Amino acid sequence: MKNFLKLSGIIFLLLALSATSEAQETRKSHFHKHGWPGSDSTRMYEFSCAMDNFSISDFPFCKNKKKYNGHWAGIELGISGYVTPDFNMNFDPANPYMNMNTARSLTVNINPFELNVNLYKNHFGFTTGLGFQISNYYFTDNYVMLKDSAAIVAYKVQDGQGNYVNMKVNKMVVSYLNLPLFFEYQTNPYRRLSSFHVSIGVVAGVRIGSYTKQIYNNKEETYFLVDDKGNKVATYDVEHYMVRDRGAYHLNPFKLDAAFRVGWSHLNLFANYSLTQMFQKNQGPELYPFTVGITLLGW
């Protein structure tokens, strides 16, 4: 009797293991090798992050496979400046307040949104989107601009002892909301990491903010604005080391940049040159801003 019960238990255990194994095989048959249900495997297969050749360098941005994908979205850093109509950075002596420190004048572009349209075999396409631009223009001299004049005016700054004031920082910051319109060619539409691309187009922008900023060595002092003949035209008090004054400063409310981009894999360069003047006509010197830089992070 004991032998019969022992044999029955072994047979029952074998049947249970067999049923469990069959259930696991049935479950596996409904899943993609990457873990997605079989009903979703076709859709997920369209994404490069679900492919066998997926690289950790692609994470976390999984782009559509076999679809044109442009190069706008991302974070960019560039050197900014401006030139005269004849592409000269030696400005008119009548406008010495515009002399700038180009090495410190940086632009940061944050482009979160991108829309792509394939035009030819996923190699040639149209790209648009939305982005934000913040441009810093550092001045070399200690001029202060006035924002409420009929045209842009700037004066040098003196302290109470008649000495010209050396500022730690003297700059103008201008922010834009940008809309790009690009045509781009890329050699490999399937993998960004092994693709060369070149694009040309324009970037339209609307100014959404601007201000000047000065950082003084001393605070709680009275300073004087002095014209080019040494005459004191106004006074103002500084309560803090940093003075930030928001205003339009006769800047053009709209801009249109000619834009060029080229790159390979992670190395992506861009250049923008404004087709519109920095300041409104007859309200400031005729200058045209430019930016040259690199993409820090693209997706």
Backbone bond lengths (Angstrom), bond angles and torsions (degrees), N, CA, C in turn:
res aa  C-N    CA-C-N  psi(-1)  N-CA   C-N-CA  omega(-1)  CA-C   N-CA-C  phi
1 M - - - 1.467 - - 1.538 111.08 -
2 K 1.342 114.04 -41.23 1.462 118.00 179.40 1.515 110.74 -64.08
3 N 1.340 116.87 -40.05 1.459 119.51 179.11 1.521 111.52 -63.51
4 F 1.349 116.07 -36.99 1.460 120.45 -179.87 1.529 110.49 -65.20
5 L 1.348 116.62 -43.03 1.461 120.21 179.79 1.528 111.17 -66.26
6 K 1.334 115.95 -38.83 1.450 120.05 178.70 1.522 110.96 -64.31
7 L 1.340 117.27 -42.71 1.465 121.64 178.42 1.516 111.37 -64.69
8 S 1.326 115.68 -40.10 1.486 119.82 179.38 1.525 110.28 -63.79
9 G 1.335 117.56 -39.71 1.469 120.69 179.27 1.509 112.17 -64.45
10 I 1.356 115.88 -39.78 1.468 119.04 179.71 1.526 110.52 -64.80
11 I 1.362 115.32 -44.07 1.477 119.56 179.81 1.530 110.40 -61.27
12 F 1.340 117.91 -42.03 1.464 122.19 -179.76 1.525 111.06 -63.56
13 L 1.344 116.09 -41.67 1.458 120.25 179.39 1.521 111.72 -64.18
14 L 1.345 116.94 -40.97 1.465 120.75 178.15 1.518 111.59 -63.62
15 L 1.337 116.57 -41.62 1.473 120.67 178.63 1.539 111.02 -63.60
16 A 1.333 115.92 -39.72 1.468 119.55 179.90 1.517 111.41 -65.70
17 L 1.334 116.72 -43.65 1.466 120.22 178.02 1.510 111.89 -63.24
18 S 1.330 116.48 -38.69 1.470 120.53 178.99 1.513 111.24 -64.06
19 A 1.330 117.08 -42.21 1.470 120.91 -179.93 1.525 111.36 -65.62
20 T 1.332 115.62 -40.51 1.473 119.73 179.15 1.507 111.60 -63.73
21 S 1.353 115.83 -43.50 1.463 120.19 179.27 1.512 111.51 -62.72
22 E 1.352 117.17 -41.71 1.472 120.44 179.75 1.517 111.33 -64.76
23 A 1.347 116.71 -37.54 1.469 120.08 178.99 1.519 111.27 -65.70
24 Q 1.352 116.09 -39.40 1.456 119.51 178.42 1.508 111.70 -65.46
25 E 1.345 117.71 -40.54 1.458 120.82 178.53 1.511 110.83 -64.05
26 T 1.374 115.67 -40.11 1.469 118.98 178.29 1.525 110.93 -63.15
27 R 1.338 116.09 -41.39 1.467 120.14 179.51 1.516 111.63 -64.89
28 K 1.330 117.04 -41.62 1.465 120.97 179.72 1.513 111.43 -62.36
29 S 1.325 116.29 -34.94 1.466 119.65 -177.34 1.508 112.33 -66.43
30 H 1.357 117.74 -16.47 1.459 121.27 -179.06 1.519 112.07 -96.76
31 F 1.338 117.12 3.52 1.459 119.94 -178.24 1.511 111.17 -120.31
32 H 1.334 113.90 144.75 1.456 121.30 174.39 1.524 108.39 -69.90
33 K 1.306 117.16 156.85 1.464 120.38 -177.62 1.512 112.45 -61.91
34 H 1.365 117.68 -17.42 1.454 119.96 178.71 1.517 111.37 -95.37
35 G 1.360 117.43 2.14 1.450 119.77 174.49 1.500 115.32 104.89
36 W 1.385 119.13 -2.56 1.447 120.01 179.96 1.522 109.83 -90.02
37 P 1.337 118.27 148.51 1.468 120.93 177.69 1.516 111.65 -56.01
38 G 1.324 115.47 149.83 1.460 120.48 -177.31 1.501 113.21 -58.08
39 S 1.331 117.71 -33.26 1.461 120.56 -178.93 1.518 112.06 -67.58
40 D 1.347 117.74 -22.02 1.453 121.64 -179.47 1.526 112.78 -101.68
41 S 1.324 117.65 -3.08 1.462 119.83 -172.03 1.520 112.00 -64.18
42 T 1.313 117.38 -35.42 1.471 119.98 -179.21 1.520 110.81 -65.52
43 R 1.329 115.53 -45.11 1.457 119.04 -179.70 1.526 111.40 -67.09
44 M 1.322 117.23 -44.14 1.451 120.39 -179.17 1.519 112.03 -66.95
45 Y 1.338 116.92 -26.19 1.457 120.37 -179.79 1.513 111.52 -64.82
46 E 1.353 116.18 -20.95 1.453 119.87 -177.85 1.520 112.11 -74.81
47 F 1.309 118.45 -8.40 1.457 121.26 -177.89 1.522 110.39 -104.34
48 S 1.335 114.39 136.03 1.458 119.13 -176.36 1.516 112.27 -63.75
49 C 1.342 118.18 -24.13 1.452 119.67 -178.87 1.514 111.55 -71.88
50 A 1.332 118.58 -11.45 1.452 121.40 178.31 1.520 111.74 -103.32
51 M 1.351 116.56 10.48 1.450 119.74 -176.05 1.523 110.99 -94.88
52 D 1.331 115.02 160.54 1.464 119.82 179.98 1.515 112.59 -62.87
53 N 1.357 116.92 -29.96 1.464 120.26 -176.83 1.520 111.97 -92.93
54 F 1.339 116.91 19.14 1.467 120.01 178.65 1.523 110.59 -62.52
55 S 1.332 115.71 133.07 1.461 121.90 179.03 1.516 109.19 -111.61
56 I 1.321 115.82 148.06 1.457 119.31 179.17 1.510 111.70 -62.03
57 S 1.337 117.39 -22.47 1.466 120.82 178.28 1.525 111.59 -69.80
58 D 1.350 117.96 -14.56 1.460 121.13 176.61 1.527 111.69 -80.85
59 F 1.321 117.36 -20.43 1.461 121.70 -175.40 1.524 109.92 -70.43
60 P 1.347 122.21 142.68 1.455 125.41 0.20 1.515 113.74 -99.73
61 F 1.338 117.78 15.22 1.452 120.69 -174.05 1.519 110.14 -98.21
62 C 1.322 117.65 105.31 1.460 123.01 -178.92 1.521 108.07 -98.65
63 K 1.290 117.41 107.01 1.456 120.95 -177.25 1.522 110.95 -88.51
64 N 1.305 115.71 154.94 1.453 120.19 178.37 1.519 110.81 -62.92
65 K 1.308 116.41 132.10 1.456 121.14 177.27 1.522 109.17 -80.47
66 K 1.331 115.72 145.32 1.457 122.79 179.60 1.524 111.93 60.72
67 K 1.333 116.03 32.94 1.454 120.42 175.54 1.520 109.07 -135.78
68 Y 1.330 116.41 141.64 1.459 121.39 177.64 1.531 109.81 -62.46
69 N 1.316 116.45 130.38 1.467 122.11 -178.76 1.525 108.27 -134.75
70 G 1.338 117.53 110.24 1.457 122.39 -175.26 1.515 113.35 -77.64
71 H 1.338 115.01 -176.51 1.466 122.04 -175.98 1.529 109.68 -123.34
72 W 1.313 116.31 74.55 1.457 122.27 173.73 1.530 111.06 -121.59
73 A 1.334 116.67 -50.51 1.454 120.60 -175.29 1.528 110.87 -63.24
74 G 1.328 116.12 134.31 1.452 120.67 178.93 1.515 111.75 150.28
75 I 1.322 115.18 -167.78 1.461 123.13 178.82 1.525 108.25 -121.52
76 E 1.333 116.43 128.79 1.461 121.92 -174.63 1.522 110.50 -124.65
77 L 1.326 115.04 150.27 1.461 121.81 176.86 1.516 108.40 -132.11
78 G 1.342 116.64 130.66 1.458 119.71 -177.64 1.514 112.92 -145.49
79 I 1.332 114.94 166.33 1.458 122.70 173.38 1.526 108.17 -93.55
80 S 1.307 116.85 130.21 1.464 121.40 -176.34 1.522 110.79 -113.64
81 G 1.314 114.72 156.53 1.456 121.11 179.21 1.515 109.74 -170.93
82 Y 1.323 116.55 -167.64 1.461 121.64 176.47 1.521 108.32 -153.17
83 V 1.335 114.52 154.90 1.460 121.30 -177.79 1.518 109.18 -133.24
84 T 1.343 114.66 164.06 1.457 120.97 175.09 1.530 109.40 -78.05
85 P 1.343 118.58 173.43 1.467 119.74 -179.94 1.520 114.31 -58.12
86 D 1.345 117.85 -25.80 1.466 120.60 177.99 1.535 111.57 -97.02
87 F 1.343 116.41 24.26 1.467 123.39 176.20 1.531 112.09 59.47
88 N 1.281 115.78 42.89 1.451 121.74 -179.59 1.532 109.19 -114.29
89 M 1.341 116.46 140.41 1.460 120.62 177.41 1.521 111.67 -104.66
90 N 1.337 117.39 8.65 1.458 122.28 170.96 1.522 107.58 -93.46
91 F 1.315 116.15 102.08 1.451 120.47 -170.14 1.524 112.39 -83.15
92 D 1.314 114.27 162.51 1.455 121.83 179.62 1.531 109.73 -56.13
93 P 1.336 117.39 134.01 1.477 119.42 178.11 1.519 113.01 -57.61
94 A 1.325 116.69 -19.35 1.462 119.35 178.22 1.528 111.76 -74.27
95 N 1.338 116.47 -12.45 1.462 120.28 -179.37 1.537 110.98 -124.52
96 P 1.323 118.55 56.63 1.472 119.82 -177.02 1.519 113.00 -66.92
97 Y 1.322 116.97 -20.80 1.470 120.18 -179.38 1.528 112.70 -67.28
98 M 1.348 117.96 -13.10 1.455 120.77 -179.90 1.525 112.98 -90.71
99 N 1.340 118.62 -5.44 1.459 120.16 176.53 1.526 109.25 -59.88
100 M 1.330 115.99 131.39 1.460 118.44 -170.41 1.518 112.31 -129.79
101 N 1.322 114.64 159.06 1.455 123.75 173.56 1.525 107.31 -95.62
102 T 1.326 116.50 96.01 1.465 120.92 -173.78 1.523 111.52 -64.84
103 A 1.326 117.75 -35.18 1.463 120.36 -176.63 1.526 112.09 -62.88
104 R 1.318 117.61 -29.20 1.466 120.88 -179.61 1.517 112.95 -94.86
105 S 1.322 117.07 -11.12 1.466 121.21 -175.60 1.526 109.64 -85.04
106 L 1.310 115.76 104.23 1.459 121.83 -174.29 1.521 111.64 -115.55
107 T 1.330 114.31 151.18 1.460 122.48 174.64 1.522 109.19 -121.22
108 V 1.317 116.11 135.77 1.463 122.32 174.71 1.521 108.28 -117.59
109 N 1.334 116.28 124.33 1.456 121.98 176.26 1.517 109.37 -109.98
110 I 1.317 116.75 128.61 1.457 122.71 174.84 1.524 106.91 -117.39
111 N 1.341 115.87 109.99 1.467 121.73 -174.70 1.527 109.06 -115.64
112 P 1.322 118.68 91.72 1.470 120.26 -173.80 1.520 114.56 -82.48
113 F 1.339 118.41 -24.86 1.462 120.82 -171.87 1.529 111.31 -118.58
114 E 1.320 115.18 140.70 1.463 121.71 -178.87 1.526 109.67 -144.82
115 L 1.336 116.22 138.91 1.462 122.94 176.31 1.517 108.45 -128.74
116 N 1.351 117.32 128.87 1.459 122.16 -175.44 1.522 111.24 -120.31
117 V 1.330 115.28 142.86 1.466 122.21 176.79 1.525 107.93 -129.92
118 N 1.323 117.00 118.19 1.462 121.16 178.16 1.528 109.70 -73.60
119 L 1.329 116.60 133.42 1.459 121.14 179.40 1.525 112.60 -112.05
120 Y 1.349 117.19 -31.17 1.462 118.72 -178.35 1.523 110.47 -154.77
121 K 1.321 116.36 107.60 1.462 124.93 171.44 1.526 113.66 49.26
122 N 1.324 116.56 33.48 1.468 122.36 177.04 1.530 113.96 62.71
123 H 1.326 117.55 8.29 1.461 121.62 176.13 1.524 111.52 -99.91
124 F 1.314 116.95 -29.38 1.462 122.32 -177.08 1.514 108.29 -126.29
125 G 1.336 115.97 129.12 1.453 118.93 -176.64 1.512 113.22 -155.62
126 F 1.316 113.63 179.38 1.464 123.53 -179.30 1.522 108.46 -115.40
127 T 1.340 116.58 135.05 1.467 121.81 -177.92 1.520 110.07 -128.75
128 T 1.322 115.80 134.78 1.455 122.14 172.35 1.527 107.72 -138.28
129 G 1.309 117.39 -174.86 1.457 119.79 -178.57 1.512 111.28 163.74
130 L 1.314 115.73 -147.77 1.462 121.78 -177.79 1.527 108.00 -150.95
131 G 1.327 116.53 142.00 1.461 119.89 -179.21 1.513 112.52 -154.17
132 F 1.317 114.79 167.00 1.459 122.66 179.41 1.529 109.14 -123.11
133 Q 1.319 116.51 135.39 1.463 122.60 -177.92 1.517 109.97 -122.59
134 I 1.329 116.32 133.95 1.463 122.52 175.18 1.521 107.40 -127.05
135 S 1.334 117.09 112.03 1.461 122.49 -177.75 1.520 110.43 -111.12
136 N 1.346 115.38 130.91 1.460 122.39 177.45 1.527 109.39 -109.24
137 Y 1.335 116.56 128.27 1.451 121.63 177.61 1.533 107.85 -118.15
138 Y 1.329 115.96 107.60 1.468 121.64 -179.28 1.526 109.63 -88.81
139 F 1.327 116.18 129.02 1.460 122.29 179.16 1.531 110.13 -95.25
140 T 1.321 115.12 147.51 1.464 119.84 -177.73 1.523 112.48 -86.98
141 D 1.331 118.04 -24.33 1.462 121.02 -176.43 1.525 110.84 -105.39
142 N 1.329 115.28 173.24 1.470 120.83 -174.49 1.527 111.35 -99.10
143 Y 1.319 116.25 48.68 1.463 121.19 176.32 1.529 110.15 -89.23
144 V 1.320 115.25 148.12 1.460 121.96 173.87 1.520 108.32 -119.70
145 M 1.331 116.67 126.59 1.463 121.75 179.65 1.528 110.84 -85.58
146 L 1.325 114.55 146.78 1.460 120.67 174.88 1.524 108.91 -102.21
147 K 1.305 117.09 134.43 1.461 121.31 -174.53 1.521 113.96 -95.71
148 D 1.353 118.10 -13.39 1.465 120.52 -173.70 1.522 112.75 -108.21
149 S 1.329 117.82 21.53 1.461 121.33 178.57 1.535 109.41 -93.89
150 A 1.344 116.51 168.70 1.466 120.60 -179.41 1.524 111.19 -68.61
151 A 1.310 116.44 -30.42 1.464 123.46 175.70 1.525 106.89 -141.25
152 I 1.308 115.99 164.83 1.455 119.06 -175.26 1.528 110.64 -63.66
153 V 1.340 114.81 131.22 1.462 122.35 -179.81 1.516 107.51 -134.80
154 A 1.336 116.48 142.16 1.465 120.91 179.01 1.517 109.24 -139.61
155 Y 1.340 115.10 143.82 1.456 121.61 179.71 1.522 109.95 -129.86
156 K 1.345 115.08 151.14 1.448 119.53 173.76 1.530 110.34 -75.50
157 V 1.342 114.97 161.03 1.462 121.06 -175.63 1.523 109.83 -113.89
158 Q 1.355 115.45 130.87 1.456 122.19 174.83 1.529 109.78 -121.61
159 D 1.333 115.01 153.37 1.457 118.79 174.44 1.526 109.74 -90.56
160 G 1.322 116.46 -174.40 1.456 120.69 -176.74 1.509 113.88 -66.33
161 Q 1.339 118.34 -19.63 1.460 122.09 179.37 1.529 112.37 -92.91
162 G 1.330 116.79 4.64 1.459 120.99 178.60 1.518 114.38 83.50
163 N 1.319 117.10 12.61 1.465 121.20 178.62 1.530 110.40 -92.39
164 Y 1.327 115.28 139.46 1.459 118.26 176.20 1.530 109.77 -69.16
165 V 1.305 115.26 137.66 1.461 121.98 -172.96 1.528 110.04 -87.72
166 N 1.312 116.14 128.35 1.464 121.60 173.21 1.529 109.17 -93.52
167 M 1.317 116.12 118.40 1.459 121.02 -177.90 1.525 110.50 -94.57
168 K 1.318 116.12 144.98 1.455 120.35 174.80 1.525 110.72 -68.79
169 V 1.320 115.93 -37.89 1.464 121.95 179.81 1.512 108.41 -140.12
170 N 1.321 116.21 134.90 1.460 122.16 172.21 1.518 107.20 -145.42
171 K 1.321 117.00 106.34 1.456 119.87 -173.13 1.522 111.56 -149.41
172 M 1.339 113.91 166.29 1.458 122.83 172.14 1.520 108.27 -119.92
173 V 1.328 116.48 136.34 1.461 122.67 179.33 1.523 108.29 -118.21
174 V 1.333 115.89 128.22 1.468 121.77 -178.95 1.531 108.12 -126.75
175 S 1.335 116.47 132.80 1.464 122.13 -179.23 1.521 110.25 -117.80
176 Y 1.351 115.43 143.53 1.462 121.38 -178.54 1.529 110.50 -133.74
177 L 1.317 114.84 152.64 1.456 122.86 165.33 1.517 106.65 -102.62
178 N 1.344 117.07 121.16 1.464 121.90 -169.37 1.519 112.45 -110.99
179 L 1.336 114.59 147.27 1.460 123.11 174.30 1.523 108.15 -128.83
180 P 1.343 119.05 111.94 1.466 121.28 -177.95 1.523 111.91 -88.85
181 L 1.323 115.77 151.71 1.462 123.38 173.20 1.528 106.62 -136.82
182 F 1.355 116.52 99.24 1.456 122.35 -172.38 1.524 111.61 -120.10
183 F 1.337 114.87 145.06 1.460 121.96 163.77 1.526 106.48 -111.40
184 E 1.326 116.24 129.77 1.466 120.02 -172.64 1.523 111.21 -132.61
185 Y 1.334 114.40 142.21 1.463 121.63 171.18 1.514 108.08 -116.21
186 Q 1.331 116.50 134.91 1.454 121.90 178.16 1.519 109.80 -136.71
187 T 1.335 116.05 141.19 1.465 120.93 -173.82 1.520 112.79 -77.64
188 N 1.323 118.10 -31.13 1.460 121.18 -176.46 1.527 109.50 -131.05
189 P 1.339 118.10 101.04 1.460 119.77 -178.39 1.518 113.36 -77.18
190 Y 1.341 117.84 -6.94 1.460 120.89 -174.52 1.519 112.98 -92.77
191 R 1.340 116.47 -33.23 1.463 119.94 -175.20 1.528 109.86 -135.01
192 R 1.329 118.04 115.87 1.458 121.85 177.67 1.525 111.71 -62.33
193 L 1.329 116.79 -33.92 1.455 120.44 -172.50 1.521 112.89 -72.63
194 S 1.305 118.07 -12.45 1.470 120.47 178.51 1.521 110.04 -131.55
195 S 1.327 116.02 44.67 1.459 120.59 -176.21 1.524 110.57 -134.57
196 F 1.334 115.10 137.63 1.456 122.18 171.51 1.519 107.91 -97.87
197 H 1.333 117.37 139.29 1.456 119.89 179.02 1.527 109.81 -139.58
198 V 1.318 114.87 152.07 1.454 122.04 173.78 1.519 107.47 -143.76
199 S 1.317 117.05 136.12 1.462 120.99 -177.92 1.518 109.79 -140.38
200 I 1.313 114.59 150.55 1.462 121.58 179.89 1.519 108.08 -141.78
201 G 1.320 115.95 145.91 1.457 119.45 -179.52 1.513 111.06 173.28
202 V 1.315 115.60 -151.75 1.461 121.97 179.93 1.523 108.93 -134.16
203 V 1.322 114.47 158.00 1.467 121.69 174.70 1.520 107.12 -127.34
204 A 1.332 116.55 113.20 1.456 121.64 176.73 1.520 108.91 -89.88
205 G 1.331 116.55 142.00 1.456 119.57 -177.69 1.510 112.62 -142.89
206 V 1.327 114.82 152.47 1.458 121.80 174.05 1.528 107.56 -123.65
207 R 1.318 115.64 131.68 1.465 119.53 -178.12 1.525 109.90 -71.09
208 I 1.322 116.78 129.32 1.461 121.65 -179.27 1.528 112.14 -114.30
209 G 1.323 116.88 -2.88 1.461 119.22 178.25 1.515 111.44 179.98
210 S 1.345 116.08 153.23 1.464 121.45 176.69 1.525 108.60 -163.13
211 Y 1.325 114.95 147.11 1.465 120.14 177.37 1.525 109.70 -161.17
212 T 1.318 115.64 160.32 1.464 121.68 171.32 1.522 108.33 -105.92
213 K 1.328 114.62 154.04 1.463 119.91 -177.46 1.521 109.68 -142.50
214 Q 1.320 116.01 129.31 1.451 122.00 174.82 1.529 109.19 -127.00
215 I 1.311 115.44 142.24 1.467 121.42 173.49 1.524 107.25 -120.85
216 Y 1.342 115.75 118.46 1.456 122.28 -176.41 1.534 110.71 -96.00
217 N 1.316 115.27 160.65 1.464 120.86 176.73 1.523 111.91 -78.98
218 N 1.326 115.54 -26.08 1.464 120.30 -179.56 1.514 110.33 -128.48
219 K 1.299 116.87 150.52 1.449 121.47 176.59 1.526 109.93 -120.16
220 E 1.341 114.68 172.97 1.457 122.65 -179.15 1.528 110.91 54.95
221 E 1.339 114.01 47.24 1.456 120.79 177.58 1.526 109.90 -130.72
222 T 1.305 115.05 163.48 1.462 122.14 175.19 1.524 108.75 -103.88
223 Y 1.325 115.40 130.08 1.467 120.89 -179.46 1.521 109.59 -118.21
224 F 1.326 114.83 159.63 1.465 121.19 -176.36 1.529 109.55 -121.03
225 L 1.331 115.91 139.05 1.457 122.03 172.52 1.522 108.14 -92.41
226 V 1.335 115.65 128.58 1.457 121.20 -172.53 1.528 109.19 -124.01
227 D 1.346 117.48 134.12 1.455 120.55 178.17 1.525 110.58 -80.58
228 D 1.351 116.68 -178.22 1.465 120.36 -175.24 1.528 112.95 -69.72
229 K 1.327 117.63 -10.17 1.460 121.29 176.97 1.528 112.20 -98.50
230 G 1.320 115.63 2.14 1.461 119.83 179.10 1.505 114.41 88.04
231 N 1.323 118.59 6.50 1.464 121.84 -179.79 1.526 110.20 -83.13
232 K 1.324 115.91 136.14 1.456 121.25 177.31 1.528 109.20 -81.18
233 V 1.343 115.57 120.54 1.472 119.66 -175.22 1.522 112.51 -106.60
234 A 1.337 117.55 -18.06 1.465 119.70 -179.32 1.519 109.29 -165.45
235 T 1.319 115.63 162.28 1.465 122.04 175.06 1.529 108.95 -127.91
236 Y 1.305 115.73 156.56 1.467 120.58 174.13 1.521 109.42 -155.04
237 D 1.323 115.09 151.78 1.458 121.84 -177.95 1.522 110.22 -101.93
238 V 1.323 116.11 141.40 1.460 122.74 178.06 1.525 107.87 -114.93
239 E 1.330 116.77 114.72 1.460 121.54 -179.59 1.523 112.54 -92.58
240 H 1.338 116.06 -22.23 1.461 120.88 -179.30 1.533 108.81 -129.13
241 Y 1.321 114.90 163.14 1.459 118.93 178.28 1.526 111.78 -63.87
242 M 1.320 116.05 -36.72 1.465 120.41 -177.54 1.522 110.53 -103.66
243 V 1.328 115.78 132.62 1.463 122.15 176.41 1.520 107.97 -122.89
244 R 1.326 116.25 121.37 1.468 122.01 178.43 1.514 108.03 -120.62
245 D 1.324 115.64 126.71 1.467 120.45 -175.97 1.527 109.11 -127.56
246 R 1.321 116.37 110.49 1.461 121.42 -178.69 1.528 110.70 -82.15
247 G 1.332 115.33 141.92 1.449 120.52 178.66 1.519 111.08 176.38
248 A 1.335 116.47 170.76 1.467 121.35 -178.40 1.524 111.74 -79.58
249 Y 1.331 117.93 -31.72 1.461 123.09 179.02 1.529 112.30 51.10
250 H 1.334 116.14 34.88 1.461 123.13 175.83 1.534 112.67 61.76
251 L 1.320 117.22 19.43 1.462 120.95 176.56 1.522 110.41 -71.15
252 N 1.316 115.82 147.66 1.461 120.59 177.49 1.530 109.13 -65.35
253 P 1.328 119.26 129.28 1.470 120.13 -178.72 1.527 113.71 -71.16
254 F 1.331 117.46 -18.03 1.468 121.42 -179.80 1.527 109.54 -128.91
255 K 1.323 114.97 155.98 1.455 119.57 176.77 1.523 109.33 -145.40
256 L 1.325 114.53 158.82 1.456 121.66 174.90 1.522 107.42 -140.35
257 D 1.327 116.05 115.61 1.460 121.77 -177.62 1.514 111.25 -104.52
258 A 1.331 116.68 137.35 1.456 120.73 164.28 1.522 106.82 -78.09
259 A 1.347 117.05 131.79 1.459 120.79 -171.74 1.520 111.03 -127.87
260 F 1.330 115.16 142.28 1.465 122.10 179.11 1.520 108.22 -138.66
261 R 1.353 115.71 137.17 1.465 120.97 179.79 1.518 109.21 -138.13
262 V 1.322 114.87 142.73 1.454 120.16 178.00 1.517 107.71 -150.17
263 G 1.343 116.03 147.40 1.460 117.25 -179.72 1.504 113.28 -175.76
264 W 1.336 113.04 167.02 1.460 122.29 175.73 1.519 107.80 -140.80
265 S 1.334 116.43 125.63 1.456 121.78 178.11 1.531 109.60 55.38
266 H 1.347 117.51 -125.06 1.458 120.78 -177.11 1.529 112.77 -80.14
267 L 1.323 118.92 -13.85 1.462 122.08 -178.08 1.522 109.27 -90.10
268 N 1.332 116.55 109.12 1.459 122.06 -178.36 1.526 109.17 -132.33
269 L 1.334 116.45 123.09 1.457 122.90 -178.35 1.526 109.78 -113.10
270 F 1.329 115.82 151.74 1.465 119.88 178.45 1.523 109.82 -141.74
271 A 1.334 115.50 155.84 1.464 122.33 176.94 1.518 108.91 -146.52
272 N 1.326 116.55 131.59 1.461 122.84 177.81 1.529 109.14 -125.16
273 Y 1.322 115.46 138.64 1.463 120.99 175.31 1.521 108.33 -133.11
274 S 1.318 116.25 125.24 1.461 120.43 -174.88 1.528 111.59 -73.84
275 L 1.313 115.38 131.94 1.459 121.92 174.55 1.527 111.44 -88.97
276 T 1.311 116.30 -8.24 1.463 122.10 178.72 1.524 109.60 -113.41
277 Q 1.315 116.19 154.32 1.455 120.75 -178.46 1.526 111.19 -69.95
278 M 1.313 114.79 150.86 1.463 120.18 178.45 1.524 110.75 -66.89
279 F 1.344 116.68 -43.92 1.459 121.75 179.58 1.525 109.98 -105.84
280 Q 1.305 115.18 157.82 1.451 119.89 177.02 1.527 109.57 -64.26
281 K 1.330 114.86 150.71 1.452 120.92 -174.87 1.521 111.32 -59.18
282 N 1.330 115.57 133.47 1.463 124.65 178.97 1.531 113.10 64.74
283 Q 1.323 117.47 13.50 1.464 120.53 177.95 1.532 112.02 -119.01
284 G 1.332 115.83 4.61 1.451 120.88 179.41 1.516 109.81 -175.63
285 P 1.324 118.04 172.54 1.467 120.36 179.27 1.520 111.31 -64.53
286 E 1.321 116.23 151.36 1.467 120.89 -179.54 1.531 109.19 -82.00
287 L 1.306 115.24 101.42 1.457 121.94 -178.08 1.522 109.57 -132.28
288 Y 1.341 115.73 150.84 1.464 121.72 -177.60 1.537 108.95 -127.24
289 P 1.323 117.49 113.73 1.467 121.01 -177.51 1.530 112.37 -69.33
290 F 1.344 114.91 154.96 1.460 121.91 174.45 1.527 108.91 -143.54
291 T 1.325 115.95 160.10 1.457 122.21 175.89 1.521 108.71 -144.78
292 V 1.323 116.81 134.55 1.457 123.19 175.74 1.524 107.38 -130.25
293 G 1.344 116.25 128.51 1.454 116.49 -176.16 1.511 114.37 -164.42
294 I 1.326 114.51 -163.50 1.458 123.19 -174.12 1.526 109.05 -134.56
295 T 1.325 114.35 150.00 1.475 120.22 176.18 1.513 109.29 -83.98
296 L 1.335 116.71 121.14 1.453 121.31 179.35 1.520 111.49 -80.85
297 L 1.327 116.17 -38.66 1.465 121.48 -179.07 1.511 108.44 -149.94
298 G 1.321 116.82 122.91 1.460 121.65 179.33 1.511 111.39 -123.88
299 W 1.339 114.88 147.82 1.458 119.00 176.76 1.524 110.35 -144.58
